[in-house]
Amino acid sequence: MNEKKANRYIDLVAELYCVGEKDLNKMRSGTDMIERAFEDYYWTDVEQAIDWYYVHKSDKTRPTIANIRAILSTWLMEKKIAKVLTMDEVGGYALPTTKIFSISNSFDKLIRILVDCGLIPNKNNEIQSTHSLINSDRKPILNAMQWLRWQLSDAMELHPDLFMNFPNASFYERLAIAMQNGLIKIRVRDWSTFAANANSRLQAAA
């Protein structure tokens, strides 16, 4: 989680837009500039803005830094996100919220899962990986956030009608819509419970 936002930005944009090696090297030469551009924002919000641009603006032409900053600035004014807090400021990380009443319960459940799985920070801006997303074979999912993006993309392609009434929905809100409608099955493993059950089985077998 200590990896620079600039590197994450470049990796995600390159993955979504199939950036060629020449352009990729050009992006990497501007790492410091990218880092400064997003220093006031949490990576999860930057990631969400890139995803929003991909879905709502263009999935062919990659965004500029100005494009993503404009989205973040708008969300900041709308109080959908909060800026990174300094050591002199009081408070913690502002967890994502929703104003869509019909999905509020599913949204809150989703955010709790993402926090527990260490995919977004908790209110103290700390990562706590006490749980993991698992697949139907009960194996932990690697790169879980990318897996969620793929699942959401498939859901929106199969059932666009469910999302049409929420054109400005955030990535997390769209995930909650898909989850509430059974389009995405999210399975979670509590590692403390898993370890306790494993110990019990070993003791019983002894």
Protein Blocks (a to p, Z undefined) as FASTA:
>chain_A
ZZcfklmmmmmmmmmnopafklmmmmmmmmmmmmmmmmmpcfklmmmmmmmmmmmmockb
ccdfklmmmmmmmmmmnopaccdddfkbgcdddddddfbfklmmmmmmmmmmmmmnopac
cfkopacdfbccddfkopacehkllmmmmmmmmmmmmmmmlmmmmmmbcfklmmmmmmmn
opaccddddfklmmmmmmmmmmmmZZ
